[in-house]
Amino acid sequence: MGITVRTLQYYDKEGLLFPSAESKGGRRLYTDKDFIILHQIISLKSLGFSLDDIKHRLISLETPSDVAAALTEQADSIREKIEL
């Protein structure tokens, strides 16, 4: 995915993505569900969502209709910026 350790640490600090566990040696351990969340963060970021927006939206992105609604809202926001 091309994500650095520093980015993962930053997402943890900002409350976006937390490791599911930690090894005895202090390494962060992520599950498949964590990787799905990371993929959502990366995808939304590439579509122009701010990290603050992403943080508040991740909770509600549980179903495909939730994702579609968020993307529609972002597309409308982008259209408004273009029209200005």
Biopython code that builds the backbone (N, CA, C, O; Angstrom):
import numpy as np
from Bio.PDB.StructureBuilder import StructureBuilder

atoms = [
    (1, "MET", "N", (0.809, -1.204, 0.000)),
    (1, "MET", "CA", (0.000, 0.000, 0.000)),
    (1, "MET", "C", (0.846, 1.258, 0.000)),
    (1, "MET", "O", (0.344, 2.335, -0.319)),
    (2, "GLY", "N", (2.093, 1.147, 0.344)),
    (2, "GLY", "CA", (2.953, 2.310, 0.329)),
    (2, "GLY", "C", (2.767, 3.247, 1.513)),
    (2, "GLY", "O", (3.010, 4.449, 1.395)),
    (3, "ILE", "N", (2.343, 2.716, 2.641)),
    (3, "ILE", "CA", (2.132, 3.526, 3.835)),
    (3, "ILE", "C", (3.335, 3.346, 4.759)),
    (3, "ILE", "O", (3.776, 2.224, 5.010)),
    (4, "THR", "N", (3.850, 4.446, 5.253)),
    (4, "THR", "CA", (5.004, 4.372, 6.134)),
    (4, "THR", "C", (4.568, 4.116, 7.580)),
    (4, "THR", "O", (3.413, 4.341, 7.943)),
    (5, "VAL", "N", (5.492, 3.653, 8.376)),
    (5, "VAL", "CA", (5.244, 3.459, 9.808)),
    (5, "VAL", "C", (4.858, 4.790, 10.439)),
    (5, "VAL", "O", (3.970, 4.857, 11.289)),
    (6, "ARG", "N", (5.523, 5.820, 10.020)),
    (6, "ARG", "CA", (5.229, 7.153, 10.561)),
    (6, "ARG", "C", (3.780, 7.561, 10.276)),
    (6, "ARG", "O", (3.119, 8.150, 11.131)),
    (7, "THR", "N", (3.293, 7.248, 9.079)),
    (7, "THR", "CA", (1.901, 7.558, 8.734)),
    (7, "THR", "C", (0.952, 6.773, 9.617)),
    (7, "THR", "O", (-0.033, 7.321, 10.111)),
    (8, "LEU", "N", (1.236, 5.495, 9.823)),
    (8, "LEU", "CA", (0.395, 4.681, 10.696)),
    (8, "LEU", "C", (0.380, 5.236, 12.114)),
    (8, "LEU", "O", (-0.666, 5.278, 12.761)),
    (9, "GLN", "N", (1.538, 5.659, 12.588)),
    (9, "GLN", "CA", (1.619, 6.255, 13.926)),
    (9, "GLN", "C", (0.812, 7.556, 13.988)),
    (9, "GLN", "O", (0.151, 7.835, 14.988)),
    (10, "TYR", "N", (0.872, 8.339, 12.925)),
    (10, "TYR", "CA", (0.123, 9.596, 12.884)),
    (10, "TYR", "C", (-1.389, 9.319, 12.886)),
    (10, "TYR", "O", (-2.145, 9.983, 13.596)),
    (11, "TYR", "N", (-1.817, 8.340, 12.092)),
    (11, "TYR", "CA", (-3.245, 7.990, 12.063)),
    (11, "TYR", "C", (-3.706, 7.516, 13.432)),
    (11, "TYR", "O", (-4.831, 7.803, 13.841)),
    (12, "ASP", "N", (-2.849, 6.796, 14.141)),
    (12, "ASP", "CA", (-3.167, 6.354, 15.496)),
    (12, "ASP", "C", (-3.304, 7.567, 16.414)),
    (12, "ASP", "O", (-4.272, 7.672, 17.167)),
    (13, "LYS", "N", (-2.343, 8.474, 16.351)),
    (13, "LYS", "CA", (-2.350, 9.679, 17.186)),
    (13, "LYS", "C", (-3.590, 10.528, 16.929)),
    (13, "LYS", "O", (-4.150, 11.110, 17.858)),
    (14, "GLU", "N", (-4.020, 10.600, 15.666)),
    (14, "GLU", "CA", (-5.170, 11.422, 15.291)),
    (14, "GLU", "C", (-6.508, 10.699, 15.476)),
    (14, "GLU", "O", (-7.567, 11.282, 15.240)),
    (15, "GLY", "N", (-6.461, 9.443, 15.895)),
    (15, "GLY", "CA", (-7.702, 8.710, 16.149)),
    (15, "GLY", "C", (-8.360, 8.125, 14.928)),
    (15, "GLY", "O", (-9.558, 7.844, 14.945)),
    (16, "LEU", "N", (-7.596, 7.934, 13.859)),
    (16, "LEU", "CA", (-8.159, 7.377, 12.634)),
    (16, "LEU", "C", (-8.042, 5.856, 12.570)),
    (16, "LEU", "O", (-8.974, 5.175, 12.142)),
    (17, "LEU", "N", (-6.917, 5.333, 12.989)),
    (17, "LEU", "CA", (-6.645, 3.900, 12.860)),
    (17, "LEU", "C", (-5.796, 3.448, 14.029)),
    (17, "LEU", "O", (-4.713, 3.983, 14.270)),
    (18, "PHE", "N", (-6.287, 2.472, 14.742)),
    (18, "PHE", "CA", (-5.564, 1.946, 15.889)),
    (18, "PHE", "C", (-5.160, 0.506, 15.611)),
    (18, "PHE", "O", (-5.935, -0.242, 15.016)),
    (19, "PRO", "N", (-3.968, 0.104, 16.027)),
    (19, "PRO", "CA", (-3.604, -1.307, 15.885)),
    (19, "PRO", "C", (-4.497, -2.153, 16.800)),
    (19, "PRO", "O", (-4.856, -1.727, 17.898)),
    (20, "SER", "N", (-4.847, -3.343, 16.337)),
    (20, "SER", "CA", (-5.711, -4.211, 17.138)),
    (20, "SER", "C", (-4.982, -4.823, 18.319)),
    (20, "SER", "O", (-5.596, -5.199, 19.318)),
    (21, "ALA", "N", (-3.669, -4.921, 18.195)),
    (21, "ALA", "CA", (-2.880, -5.516, 19.283)),
    (21, "ALA", "C", (-1.452, -5.014, 19.184)),
    (21, "ALA", "O", (-1.074, -4.309, 18.249)),
    (22, "GLU", "N", (-0.679, -5.400, 20.176)),
    (22, "GLU", "CA", (0.739, -5.052, 20.191)),
    (22, "GLU", "C", (1.521, -6.294, 20.598)),
    (22, "GLU", "O", (1.134, -7.005, 21.526)),
    (23, "SER", "N", (2.616, -6.549, 19.905)),
    (23, "SER", "CA", (3.437, -7.718, 20.228)),
    (23, "SER", "C", (4.206, -7.473, 21.519)),
    (23, "SER", "O", (4.259, -6.349, 22.020)),
    (24, "LYS", "N", (4.790, -8.519, 22.042)),
    (24, "LYS", "CA", (5.589, -8.386, 23.264)),
    (24, "LYS", "C", (6.758, -7.438, 23.049)),
    (24, "LYS", "O", (7.225, -6.783, 23.981)),
    (25, "GLY", "N", (7.222, -7.374, 21.808)),
    (25, "GLY", "CA", (8.331, -6.478, 21.485)),
    (25, "GLY", "C", (7.903, -5.056, 21.183)),
    (25, "GLY", "O", (8.740, -4.216, 20.854)),
    (26, "GLY", "N", (6.613, -4.771, 21.290)),
    (26, "GLY", "CA", (6.115, -3.416, 21.080)),
    (26, "GLY", "C", (5.710, -3.086, 19.655)),
    (26, "GLY", "O", (5.417, -1.931, 19.344)),
    (27, "ARG", "N", (5.691, -4.090, 18.783)),
    (27, "ARG", "CA", (5.275, -3.838, 17.396)),
    (27, "ARG", "C", (3.751, -3.780, 17.308)),
    (27, "ARG", "O", (3.041, -4.512, 17.997)),
    (28, "ARG", "N", (3.274, -2.895, 16.447)),
    (28, "ARG", "CA", (1.838, -2.750, 16.235)),
    (28, "ARG", "C", (1.351, -3.895, 15.352)),
    (28, "ARG", "O", (1.972, -4.219, 14.339)),
    (29, "LEU", "N", (0.250, -4.493, 15.741)),
    (29, "LEU", "CA", (-0.308, -5.607, 14.982)),
    (29, "LEU", "C", (-1.681, -5.203, 14.443)),
    (29, "LEU", "O", (-2.543, -4.736, 15.186)),
    (30, "TYR", "N", (-1.862, -5.392, 13.144)),
    (30, "TYR", "CA", (-3.097, -5.001, 12.475)),
    (30, "TYR", "C", (-3.816, -6.228, 11.924)),
    (30, "TYR", "O", (-3.180, -7.172, 11.455)),
    (31, "THR", "N", (-5.132, -6.207, 11.983)),
    (31, "THR", "CA", (-5.959, -7.292, 11.457)),
    (31, "THR", "C", (-6.440, -6.937, 10.055)),
    (31, "THR", "O", (-6.201, -5.834, 9.564)),
    (32, "ASP", "N", (-7.117, -7.882, 9.422)),
    (32, "ASP", "CA", (-7.692, -7.614, 8.101)),
    (32, "ASP", "C", (-8.686, -6.458, 8.174)),
    (32, "ASP", "O", (-8.749, -5.637, 7.259)),
    (33, "LYS", "N", (-9.457, -6.389, 9.249)),
    (33, "LYS", "CA", (-10.417, -5.285, 9.412)),
    (33, "LYS", "C", (-9.683, -3.943, 9.488)),
    (33, "LYS", "O", (-10.150, -2.942, 8.944)),
    (34, "ASP", "N", (-8.535, -3.931, 10.165)),
    (34, "ASP", "CA", (-7.738, -2.710, 10.245)),
    (34, "ASP", "C", (-7.275, -2.281, 8.853)),
    (34, "ASP", "O", (-7.265, -1.092, 8.534)),
    (35, "PHE", "N", (-6.893, -3.255, 8.030)),
    (35, "PHE", "CA", (-6.452, -2.930, 6.672)),
    (35, "PHE", "C", (-7.599, -2.393, 5.817)),
    (35, "PHE", "O", (-7.385, -1.555, 4.941)),
    (36, "ILE", "N", (-8.798, -2.871, 6.068)),
    (36, "ILE", "CA", (-9.966, -2.334, 5.349)),
    (36, "ILE", "C", (-10.166, -0.868, 5.728)),
    (36, "ILE", "O", (-10.429, -0.030, 4.866)),
    (37, "ILE", "N", (-10.042, -0.566, 7.006)),
    (37, "ILE", "CA", (-10.167, 0.821, 7.466)),
    (37, "ILE", "C", (-9.063, 1.675, 6.854)),
    (37, "ILE", "O", (-9.316, 2.793, 6.405)),
    (38, "LEU", "N", (-7.836, 1.149, 6.835)),
    (38, "LEU", "CA", (-6.717, 1.879, 6.230)),
    (38, "LEU", "C", (-6.999, 2.153, 4.757)),
    (38, "LEU", "O", (-6.730, 3.247, 4.261)),
    (39, "HIS", "N", (-7.538, 1.164, 4.067)),
    (39, "HIS", "CA", (-7.861, 1.347, 2.646)),
    (39, "HIS", "C", (-8.916, 2.441, 2.480)),
    (39, "HIS", "O", (-8.831, 3.251, 1.557)),
    (40, "GLN", "N", (-9.906, 2.466, 3.370)),
    (40, "GLN", "CA", (-10.922, 3.526, 3.314)),
    (40, "GLN", "C", (-10.276, 4.896, 3.524)),
    (40, "GLN", "O", (-10.593, 5.851, 2.816)),
    (41, "ILE", "N", (-9.381, 4.985, 4.485)),
    (41, "ILE", "CA", (-8.707, 6.261, 4.756)),
    (41, "ILE", "C", (-7.949, 6.723, 3.521)),
    (41, "ILE", "O", (-8.080, 7.872, 3.099)),
    (42, "ILE", "N", (-7.165, 5.839, 2.948)),
    (42, "ILE", "CA", (-6.363, 6.179, 1.770)),
    (42, "ILE", "C", (-7.254, 6.575, 0.602)),
    (42, "ILE", "O", (-6.980, 7.555, -0.090)),
    (43, "SER", "N", (-8.317, 5.815, 0.385)),
    (43, "SER", "CA", (-9.229, 6.107, -0.725)),
    (43, "SER", "C", (-9.910, 7.457, -0.549)),
    (43, "SER", "O", (-9.964, 8.256, -1.484)),
    (44, "LEU", "N", (-10.429, 7.713, 0.647)),
    (44, "LEU", "CA", (-11.112, 8.984, 0.889)),
    (44, "LEU", "C", (-10.139, 10.156, 0.814)),
    (44, "LEU", "O", (-10.486, 11.227, 0.316)),
    (45, "LYS", "N", (-8.935, 9.952, 1.303)),
    (45, "LYS", "CA", (-7.916, 11.007, 1.231)),
    (45, "LYS", "C", (-7.603, 11.346, -0.225)),
    (45, "LYS", "O", (-7.457, 12.517, -0.576)),
    (46, "SER", "N", (-7.502, 10.321, -1.068)),
    (46, "SER", "CA", (-7.199, 10.558, -2.481)),
    (46, "SER", "C", (-8.353, 11.248, -3.206)),
    (46, "SER", "O", (-8.157, 11.855, -4.259)),
    (47, "LEU", "N", (-9.548, 11.153, -2.640)),
    (47, "LEU", "CA", (-10.714, 11.819, -3.236)),
    (47, "LEU", "C", (-10.915, 13.231, -2.704)),
    (47, "LEU", "O", (-11.882, 13.903, -3.063)),
    (48, "GLY", "N", (-10.000, 13.679, -1.848)),
    (48, "GLY", "CA", (-10.062, 15.058, -1.385)),
    (48, "GLY", "C", (-10.661, 15.268, -0.009)),
    (48, "GLY", "O", (-10.800, 16.411, 0.427)),
    (49, "PHE", "N", (-11.019, 14.205, 0.685)),
    (49, "PHE", "CA", (-11.531, 14.354, 2.039)),
    (49, "PHE", "C", (-10.387, 14.756, 2.961)),
    (49, "PHE", "O", (-9.273, 14.250, 2.826)),
    (50, "SER", "N", (-10.651, 15.654, 3.884)),
    (50, "SER", "CA", (-9.638, 15.999, 4.887)),
    (50, "SER", "C", (-9.575, 14.880, 5.926)),
    (50, "SER", "O", (-10.516, 14.096, 6.056)),
    (51, "LEU", "N", (-8.481, 14.808, 6.654)),
    (51, "LEU", "CA", (-8.372, 13.776, 7.692)),
    (51, "LEU", "C", (-9.449, 13.951, 8.757)),
    (51, "LEU", "O", (-9.940, 12.968, 9.312)),
    (52, "ASP", "N", (-9.817, 15.198, 9.045)),
    (52, "ASP", "CA", (-10.883, 15.452, 10.008)),
    (52, "ASP", "C", (-12.216, 14.901, 9.498)),
    (52, "ASP", "O", (-12.958, 14.273, 10.254)),
    (53, "ASP", "N", (-12.523, 15.135, 8.208)),
    (53, "ASP", "CA", (-13.744, 14.577, 7.618)),
    (53, "ASP", "C", (-13.717, 13.058, 7.677)),
    (53, "ASP", "O", (-14.710, 12.423, 8.031)),
    (54, "ILE", "N", (-12.578, 12.485, 7.328)),
    (54, "ILE", "CA", (-12.453, 11.029, 7.324)),
    (54, "ILE", "C", (-12.682, 10.481, 8.722)),
    (54, "ILE", "O", (-13.387, 9.487, 8.898)),
    (55, "LYS", "N", (-12.093, 11.123, 9.705)),
    (55, "LYS", "CA", (-12.228, 10.675, 11.092)),
    (55, "LYS", "C", (-13.694, 10.594, 11.495)),
    (55, "LYS", "O", (-14.104, 9.642, 12.159)),
    (56, "HIS", "N", (-14.479, 11.578, 11.100)),
    (56, "HIS", "CA", (-15.880, 11.609, 11.477)),
    (56, "HIS", "C", (-16.756, 10.719, 10.609)),
    (56, "HIS", "O", (-17.867, 10.369, 11.007)),
    (57, "ARG", "N", (-16.274, 10.350, 9.435)),
    (57, "ARG", "CA", (-17.060, 9.515, 8.532)),
    (57, "ARG", "C", (-16.801, 8.022, 8.693)),
    (57, "ARG", "O", (-17.676, 7.214, 8.383)),
    (58, "LEU", "N", (-15.644, 7.647, 9.162)),
    (58, "LEU", "CA", (-15.302, 6.223, 9.226)),
    (58, "LEU", "C", (-16.322, 5.411, 10.014)),
    (58, "LEU", "O", (-16.602, 4.263, 9.671)),
    (59, "ILE", "N", (-16.868, 5.991, 11.048)),
    (59, "ILE", "CA", (-17.849, 5.284, 11.873)),
    (59, "ILE", "C", (-19.067, 4.900, 11.036)),
    (59, "ILE", "O", (-19.643, 3.829, 11.224)),
    (60, "SER", "N", (-19.451, 5.770, 10.123)),
    (60, "SER", "CA", (-20.687, 5.544, 9.372)),
    (60, "SER", "C", (-20.478, 4.825, 8.040)),
    (60, "SER", "O", (-21.440, 4.654, 7.290)),
    (61, "LEU", "N", (-19.279, 4.408, 7.728)),
    (61, "LEU", "CA", (-19.042, 3.753, 6.443)),
    (61, "LEU", "C", (-19.121, 2.237, 6.567)),
    (61, "LEU", "O", (-18.212, 1.519, 6.150)),
    (62, "GLU", "N", (-20.210, 1.766, 7.143)),
    (62, "GLU", "CA", (-20.365, 0.338, 7.399)),
    (62, "GLU", "C", (-21.061, -0.385, 6.249)),
    (62, "GLU", "O", (-20.852, -1.584, 6.060)),
    (63, "THR", "N", (-21.882, 0.324, 5.480)),
    (63, "THR", "CA", (-22.617, -0.326, 4.386)),
    (63, "THR", "C", (-22.285, 0.368, 3.068)),
    (63, "THR", "O", (-21.819, 1.508, 3.065)),
    (64, "PRO", "N", (-22.522, -0.313, 1.956)),
    (64, "PRO", "CA", (-22.270, 0.322, 0.655)),
    (64, "PRO", "C", (-23.075, 1.612, 0.463)),
    (64, "PRO", "O", (-22.590, 2.550, -0.171)),
    (65, "SER", "N", (-24.280, 1.668, 0.994)),
    (65, "SER", "CA", (-25.073, 2.895, 0.837)),
    (65, "SER", "C", (-24.463, 4.047, 1.627)),
    (65, "SER", "O", (-24.559, 5.201, 1.208)),
    (66, "ASP", "N", (-23.838, 3.751, 2.763)),
    (66, "ASP", "CA", (-23.144, 4.791, 3.538)),
    (66, "ASP", "C", (-21.973, 5.350, 2.738)),
    (66, "ASP", "O", (-21.757, 6.561, 2.698)),
    (67, "VAL", "N", (-21.222, 4.456, 2.105)),
    (67, "VAL", "CA", (-20.083, 4.879, 1.290)),
    (67, "VAL", "C", (-20.572, 5.707, 0.108)),
    (67, "VAL", "O", (-19.993, 6.747, -0.206)),
    (68, "ALA", "N", (-21.636, 5.251, -0.548)),
    (68, "ALA", "CA", (-22.185, 5.978, -1.700)),
    (68, "ALA", "C", (-22.655, 7.372, -1.290)),
    (68, "ALA", "O", (-22.440, 8.334, -2.027)),
    (69, "ALA", "N", (-23.282, 7.492, -0.145)),
    (69, "ALA", "CA", (-23.759, 8.798, 0.326)),
    (69, "ALA", "C", (-22.584, 9.730, 0.597)),
    (69, "ALA", "O", (-22.640, 10.909, 0.249)),
    (70, "ALA", "N", (-21.527, 9.219, 1.211)),
    (70, "ALA", "CA", (-20.351, 10.049, 1.494)),
    (70, "ALA", "C", (-19.686, 10.505, 0.201)),
    (70, "ALA", "O", (-19.266, 11.657, 0.091)),
    (71, "LEU", "N", (-19.589, 9.611, -0.773)),
    (71, "LEU", "CA", (-18.974, 9.966, -2.055)),
    (71, "LEU", "C", (-19.826, 10.973, -2.819)),
    (71, "LEU", "O", (-19.289, 11.876, -3.460)),
    (72, "THR", "N", (-21.140, 10.829, -2.757)),
    (72, "THR", "CA", (-22.036, 11.788, -3.409)),
    (72, "THR", "C", (-21.883, 13.166, -2.780)),
    (72, "THR", "O", (-21.833, 14.176, -3.482)),
    (73, "GLU", "N", (-21.811, 13.202, -1.464)),
    (73, "GLU", "CA", (-21.626, 14.477, -0.763)),
    (73, "GLU", "C", (-20.295, 15.127, -1.147)),
    (73, "GLU", "O", (-20.230, 16.339, -1.357)),
    (74, "GLN", "N", (-19.239, 14.323, -1.237)),
    (74, "GLN", "CA", (-17.931, 14.857, -1.610)),
    (74, "GLN", "C", (-17.951, 15.350, -3.051)),
    (74, "GLN", "O", (-17.371, 16.394, -3.350)),
    (75, "ALA", "N", (-18.606, 14.620, -3.949)),
    (75, "ALA", "CA", (-18.702, 15.049, -5.347)),
    (75, "ALA", "C", (-19.449, 16.376, -5.446)),
    (75, "ALA", "O", (-19.053, 17.257, -6.209)),
    (76, "ASP", "N", (-20.521, 16.523, -4.681)),
    (76, "ASP", "CA", (-21.266, 17.788, -4.671)),
    (76, "ASP", "C", (-20.388, 18.933, -4.174)),
    (76, "ASP", "O", (-20.442, 20.038, -4.714)),
    (77, "SER", "N", (-19.585, 18.674, -3.153)),
    (77, "SER", "CA", (-18.681, 19.689, -2.612)),
    (77, "SER", "C", (-17.645, 20.106, -3.657)),
    (77, "SER", "O", (-17.340, 21.291, -3.794)),
    (78, "ILE", "N", (-17.115, 19.146, -4.381)),
    (78, "ILE", "CA", (-16.130, 19.444, -5.424)),
    (78, "ILE", "C", (-16.774, 20.254, -6.547)),
    (78, "ILE", "O", (-16.171, 21.201, -7.051)),
    (79, "ARG", "N", (-17.993, 19.889, -6.941)),
    (79, "ARG", "CA", (-18.704, 20.643, -7.981)),
    (79, "ARG", "C", (-18.911, 22.106, -7.562)),
    (79, "ARG", "O", (-18.747, 23.019, -8.372)),
    (80, "GLU", "N", (-19.269, 22.314, -6.303)),
    (80, "GLU", "CA", (-19.464, 23.671, -5.800)),
    (80, "GLU", "C", (-18.171, 24.480, -5.892)),
    (80, "GLU", "O", (-18.203, 25.653, -6.266)),
    (81, "LYS", "N", (-17.042, 23.872, -5.557)),
    (81, "LYS", "CA", (-15.762, 24.559, -5.625)),
    (81, "LYS", "C", (-15.407, 24.906, -7.070)),
    (81, "LYS", "O", (-14.846, 25.968, -7.339)),
    (82, "ILE", "N", (-15.733, 24.014, -7.991)),
    (82, "ILE", "CA", (-15.430, 24.256, -9.401)),
    (82, "ILE", "C", (-16.265, 25.423, -9.936)),
    (82, "ILE", "O", (-15.782, 26.230, -10.731)),
    (83, "GLU", "N", (-17.521, 25.501, -9.490)),
    (83, "GLU", "CA", (-18.435, 26.533, -9.972)),
    (83, "GLU", "C", (-18.068, 27.927, -9.450)),
    (83, "GLU", "O", (-18.450, 28.931, -10.050)),
    (84, "LEU", "N", (-17.340, 27.990, -8.352)),
    (84, "LEU", "CA", (-16.947, 29.291, -7.790)),
    (84, "LEU", "C", (-15.912, 29.876, -8.677)),
    (84, "LEU", "O", (-15.422, 30.974, -8.413)),
]
sb = StructureBuilder()
sb.init_structure("model")
sb.init_model(0)
sb.init_chain("A")
sb.init_seg("    ")
for serial, (resi, resn, name, xyz) in enumerate(atoms, 1):
    if name == "N":
        sb.init_residue(resn, " ", resi, " ")
    sb.init_atom(name, np.array(xyz, "f"), 0.0, 1.0, " ", f" {name:<3s}", serial, name[0])
structure = sb.get_structure()
